Amino acid sequence: MKSMSIALMTTALILGLAISTHAVLINRGGGMIYSTDLNVTWLQDANYAKTSGYDADGLMTWDEAMNWAANLSYAGYDDWRLPNYDPNSPQQNCNATLQHEMAYLLYVELNNCSGEYPYNFGPFINVLTDENPSGIRWSSFEYDPNNAYYLYFSCG
């Protein structure tokens, strides 16, 4: 019985350590959230283009969004970009979490399920807005000269 208790405690300790190594979102202050898993810093305000006054409603074409991110200077950083999308990466589940950085953030790091509202947005603000109630977000990956990949929250 004693060896079984030790085995159970060891298993619990190993599982506890494995669980603790999952991604952590760290509030860096100044409106920036860092993902330890993706090694990416996100703007806390998901609609900063609007709230900063750059765009009246925060809705932009892909070209406009790419230009905005490329020219954004925030908190002393000027290397901002749209989330990456890798169509060659294997899908982890129906939410394409390994393919799109923002999907990974939404479905893995924030533990949401596609289409199951209300979503947990953790430390992020202005994610769903009157102008963008379904949370469509561009990626940085162009599909062809007329199309680009995006994330649509309600279907992954």
C-alpha positions in Angstrom: 0.0 0.0 0.0 2.9 2.3 0.8 4.5 1.8 -2.6 1.1 2.6 -4.3 0.8 5.9 -2.3 4.3 6.8 -3.3 3.5 6.0 -7.0 0.3 8.1 -6.8 2.1 11.0 -5.2 4.9 10.8 -7.8 2.4 10.7 -10.6 0.5 13.6 -9.1 3.8 15.6 -8.8 4.8 14.8 -12.4 1.3 15.8 -13.6 1.4 18.9 -11.5 4.8 19.9 -13.0 3.6 19.2 -16.5 0.5 21.3 -16.0 2.5 24.2 -14.6 4.6 24.3 -17.7 1.7 25.3 -19.9 1.5 28.8 -21.3 1.2 31.7 -19.0 -0.1 35.2 -20.0 1.9 37.9 -18.3 0.6 41.4 -18.0 3.7 43.4 -19.0 1.9 46.7 -18.1 1.2 49.6 -20.4 -1.5 47.6 -22.3 0.7 44.7 -23.3 0.2 41.0 -22.6 3.0 38.4 -23.1 2.4 34.8 -24.0 5.1 32.5 -22.7 4.0 29.7 -25.0 4.1 31.7 -28.2 6.8 34.1 -27.2 4.5 36.9 -28.5 3.4 40.2 -26.9 -0.2 41.1 -27.7 -1.8 44.5 -27.4 -4.3 44.2 -24.5 -6.8 46.4 -26.4 -7.9 44.2 -29.3 -9.4 47.2 -31.0 -6.6 49.6 -30.5 -6.9 50.9 -34.1 -10.2 52.4 -33.1 -9.5 53.4 -29.5 -6.3 55.1 -30.6 -8.2 57.1 -33.1 -6.3 55.6 -36.1 -9.5 54.2 -37.6 -13.1 55.3 -37.0 -14.5 51.8 -36.4 -11.5 49.5 -36.3 -12.6 47.6 -39.4 -9.9 47.6 -42.0 -9.1 45.7 -45.2 -6.2 43.3 -45.0 -3.9 45.8 -46.7 -4.9 48.5 -44.3 -4.4 46.2 -41.3 -1.0 45.1 -42.5 0.1 48.8 -43.0 -1.3 49.8 -39.6 0.6 47.0 -37.8 3.8 47.6 -39.7 3.7 51.3 -38.8 2.5 51.0 -35.3 4.7 52.4 -32.6 3.4 51.5 -29.1 5.2 51.6 -25.7 8.5 52.1 -27.4 8.2 49.1 -29.7 7.9 49.5 -33.5 8.1 45.8 -34.6 4.3 45.0 -34.3 2.7 42.6 -36.8 -0.6 40.8 -37.4 -0.9 37.3 -36.0 0.9 34.6 -38.0 -1.0 31.9 -39.8 0.8 28.7 -41.1 -1.5 26.7 -43.4 1.2 23.9 -43.5 1.1 23.4 -39.7 -1.0 20.4 -38.6 -4.4 21.2 -37.1 -4.5 20.4 -33.4 -8.3 20.4 -33.4 -11.2 21.9 -35.2 -10.1 25.4 -34.1 -6.8 25.3 -36.1 -4.9 26.2 -32.9 -1.5 25.4 -34.3 -2.1 27.2 -37.6 -3.2 30.7 -36.3 -1.5 32.4 -33.3 -4.7 34.2 -32.3 -6.7 30.9 -32.5 -4.0 29.4 -30.2 -4.4 32.3 -27.8 -8.2 32.1 -27.8 -8.7 28.3 -27.7 -5.7 27.0 -25.9 -4.3 29.8 -23.7 -7.7 31.2 -22.8 -9.4 27.8 -22.8 -12.4 28.6 -25.0 -14.3 26.4 -27.4 -15.3 27.6 -30.8 -18.9 28.8 -30.9 -19.5 28.3 -27.2 -20.3 31.8 -25.8 -19.6 33.7 -23.8 -15.9 33.6 -24.5 -13.3 34.1 -21.8 -11.0 36.9 -23.0 -8.9 37.1 -19.9 -7.0 40.3 -19.7 -8.0 41.5 -23.2 -10.4 44.3 -23.8 -12.5 45.4 -26.8 -12.4 42.0 -28.4 -16.0 41.9 -29.5 -17.4 45.2 -30.5 -20.7 46.5 -32.0 -18.8 46.9 -35.3 -17.2 43.5 -35.1 -19.5 41.3 -33.0 -18.1 38.0 -34.3 -14.5 38.9 -33.6 -13.1 38.5 -37.1 -9.3 39.1 -37.1 -6.8 39.2 -39.9 -3.7 37.1 -40.0 -0.4 38.2 -41.6 -0.6 35.4 -44.3 -1.8 36.2 -47.8 -3.6 33.3 -49.5 -3.4 34.9 -53.0 -3.3 38.4 -54.3 -7.0 38.9 -53.6 -7.4 36.9 -50.3 -5.8 36.5 -46.9 -6.4 34.2 -44.0 -8.4 35.4 -40.9 -9.8 34.0 -37.7 -13.6 34.0 -37.3 -14.2 33.4 -33.6 -17.5 31.6 -33.9 -16.1 28.8 -36.2 -12.3 28.7 -35.5 
